[in-house]
Amino acid sequence: MNGKEILNFLTSLAEGISSMFGPDCEVIIHDLKKKGIVTAVYNGHVTGRKKGDKLNLLGIYNMEEAIEGRDFYNCLCKTHEGRLIKSTTVHFKDKNYHYAFGINYDFTKLSLAESVLSNLVKTGIEVEKAVIGNPSEKIIDDIFLEGMKMVGKPVALMNKEDRMTLVRYLKDNGGFSLKKGIQTVAKKMHVSRYTIYNYLKAFENEEKE
């Protein structure tokens, strides 16, 4: 295919994907031969971009990586408003053309639904564990849900102070004494493990003072 043919194909593909997955799914095509200008975009309200805009990669990677044609799959991004985006970018590159094909799905509402459903199906501590009376033996899900109830917000709407309050609760109730505790909590909170480590380090420094 030449450049025009591949662009026509990608544009049709973008329209089909955006139609299938609805208004929360943005599909965007950047022309990296033209400084990354947006050539086509469907459901651009998801990230606020429109046709003709300059390159904006949601902070997934930098310009050098884009020019090199590095692909990214199912990455977590956040908009300035705090909405949660699952993002995938695939490059179609030849000597005569270079297009970055992006799919950005806003799953903020699904995250809120996840929080509601988690609270709905929550049960008490298992009888055996209640008898043992060791809080560190609670499964991480139990402790996490208890912390969420205390904070009173779904993860998607938490600010830094809320997140630190939740992490402190998990720390004080044995959540990080379990195997892969930090990794599991980071995934549930949609943050990196390093963020959790930083919060825990901050708590340690407070205790030293």
C-alpha positions in Angstrom: 0.0 0.0 0.0 1.1 3.6 -0.6 0.7 6.4 1.9 -2.8 7.4 0.7 -4.1 3.8 0.7 -2.8 3.1 4.2 -4.3 6.3 5.5 -7.7 5.4 4.0 -7.5 2.0 5.6 -6.6 3.4 9.0 -9.3 6.0 8.8 -12.0 3.4 8.1 -10.6 1.2 10.8 -10.6 4.1 13.3 -14.3 4.9 12.5 -15.2 1.3 12.9 -13.5 0.8 16.3 -14.9 4.1 17.7 -18.4 3.2 16.5 -18.2 -0.3 18.0 -16.9 0.8 21.5 -19.0 3.9 21.8 -18.4 7.5 22.9 -15.8 6.6 25.6 -13.5 5.3 22.9 -11.3 7.8 21.0 -9.4 6.6 18.0 -6.8 9.0 16.6 -4.3 9.1 13.7 -1.1 11.2 13.9 0.9 11.9 10.7 4.5 11.8 12.0 5.8 12.9 8.6 4.0 16.2 9.2 5.3 16.8 12.8 2.6 14.6 14.3 -0.4 16.6 13.2 -3.8 14.9 13.9 -5.0 13.6 10.5 -8.2 12.0 11.8 -9.9 11.6 15.1 -13.1 10.0 16.3 -14.7 10.8 19.7 -12.0 13.4 20.2 -13.9 14.7 23.3 -12.3 11.9 25.3 -8.9 13.7 25.3 -10.1 17.1 23.8 -8.1 16.7 20.6 -9.4 17.5 17.1 -8.2 17.2 13.5 -5.3 19.5 12.7 -4.0 19.6 16.3 -0.3 19.1 17.0 1.2 16.0 18.4 0.0 15.2 22.0 0.8 11.7 23.2 -0.9 11.8 26.7 2.5 11.5 28.4 2.9 7.8 27.4 6.2 8.4 25.8 8.4 11.2 24.4 8.8 12.6 20.9 12.0 10.6 20.2 10.1 7.4 20.9 7.3 8.4 18.7 9.6 9.3 15.8 11.3 5.9 16.3 7.9 4.2 16.0 7.8 2.5 19.4 4.5 0.8 20.0 2.7 0.8 23.4 -0.2 -1.5 24.5 -2.8 -1.0 27.2 -1.0 1.8 29.0 -2.6 3.7 31.9 -2.9 7.4 31.3 -4.8 10.2 33.1 -6.2 13.4 31.6 -5.8 16.8 33.3 -9.4 16.3 34.7 -8.3 13.0 36.4 -10.1 10.7 34.0 -8.6 7.3 33.6 -7.6 6.2 30.0 -6.4 2.9 28.7 -4.2 3.7 25.7 -2.7 1.7 22.9 -0.5 3.2 20.1 0.6 1.3 17.0 2.8 2.7 14.3 2.5 2.1 10.5 5.8 3.2 9.0 7.5 3.2 5.6 9.9 5.4 3.9 7.1 7.4 2.4 4.7 7.5 5.4 4.6 7.2 9.2 1.2 7.1 11.0 0.7 6.6 14.7 -2.7 4.9 15.3 -4.0 5.4 18.8 -6.9 3.9 20.7 -7.8 5.7 24.0 -10.6 4.3 26.1 -12.0 6.3 29.0 -12.8 3.7 31.7 -13.4 6.2 34.6 -17.1 5.2 34.8 -16.2 1.6 34.8 -13.8 2.2 37.6 -16.6 3.8 39.6 -18.8 0.8 38.9 -16.1 -1.5 40.0 -15.9 0.3 43.3 -19.7 0.1 43.8 -19.8 -3.6 42.9 -16.9 -4.4 45.1 -18.7 -2.9 48.1 -21.9 -4.7 47.1 -20.3 -8.2 47.1 -18.1 -7.5 50.2 -18.5 -10.1 53.0 -16.9 -10.3 56.5 -13.7 -11.9 57.4 -13.6 -15.7 57.0 -14.5 -17.5 60.1 -11.2 -19.3 60.3 -9.3 -16.1 60.1 -11.5 -14.4 62.6 -10.8 -17.1 65.1 -7.0 -16.8 64.5 -7.4 -13.1 65.1 -4.3 -12.1 63.1 -5.1 -9.1 60.8 -2.1 -9.7 58.6 -3.8 -12.9 57.4 -6.7 -11.0 55.9 -6.6 -11.2 52.1 -5.6 -8.0 50.5 -9.0 -7.5 48.9 -10.6 -7.4 52.3 -8.3 -4.9 53.7 -8.4 -2.8 50.5 -12.2 -2.7 50.6 -12.2 -1.7 54.3 -9.8 1.1 53.5 -11.9 2.3 50.5 -15.0 2.4 52.8 -13.0 4.5 55.3 -11.8 7.0 52.6 -15.3 7.2 51.2 -14.3 7.6 47.6 -13.7 5.4 44.5 -10.1 5.2 43.4 -10.8 7.3 40.3 -11.8 10.3 42.4 -9.1 10.1 45.0 -6.5 12.9 45.3 -3.0 12.4 46.7 -4.1 12.9 50.3 -6.9 10.3 49.9 -4.5 7.8 48.4 -2.0 8.3 51.2 -4.7 7.8 53.7 -5.7 4.5 52.0 -2.0 3.3 51.9 -1.5 4.2 55.5 -4.6 2.1 56.4 -3.3 -0.8 54.4 0.1 -0.5 56.1 -1.4 -0.4 59.6 -3.6 -3.4 58.9 -1.0 -5.7 57.4 -1.8 -5.3 53.7 1.9 -5.0 52.8 3.0 -7.9 54.9 1.4 -10.3 52.4 3.1 -11.7 49.3 3.1 -9.2 46.4 1.2 -6.8 48.6 2.7 -3.6 47.1 2.3 -4.9 43.5 -1.4 -5.8 44.1 -2.3 -2.5 45.8 -0.5 -0.5 43.1 -2.6 -2.2 40.5 -5.9 -1.6 42.4 -5.0 2.0 42.9 -3.9 2.5 39.2 -0.5 3.9 40.3 3.0 2.6 40.0 4.8 0.5 42.7 7.2 3.4 43.1 4.3 5.7 44.2 3.4 3.2 46.9 7.1 2.9 48.0 7.3 6.7 48.2 4.2 6.9 50.4 5.6 4.3 52.7 8.9 6.1 52.9 7.1 9.3 53.8 5.3 7.5 56.6 8.7 6.2 57.9 10.2 9.6 57.9 7.2 11.0 59.8 7.7 8.3 62.5 11.4 9.1 62.8 10.6 12.8 63.4 
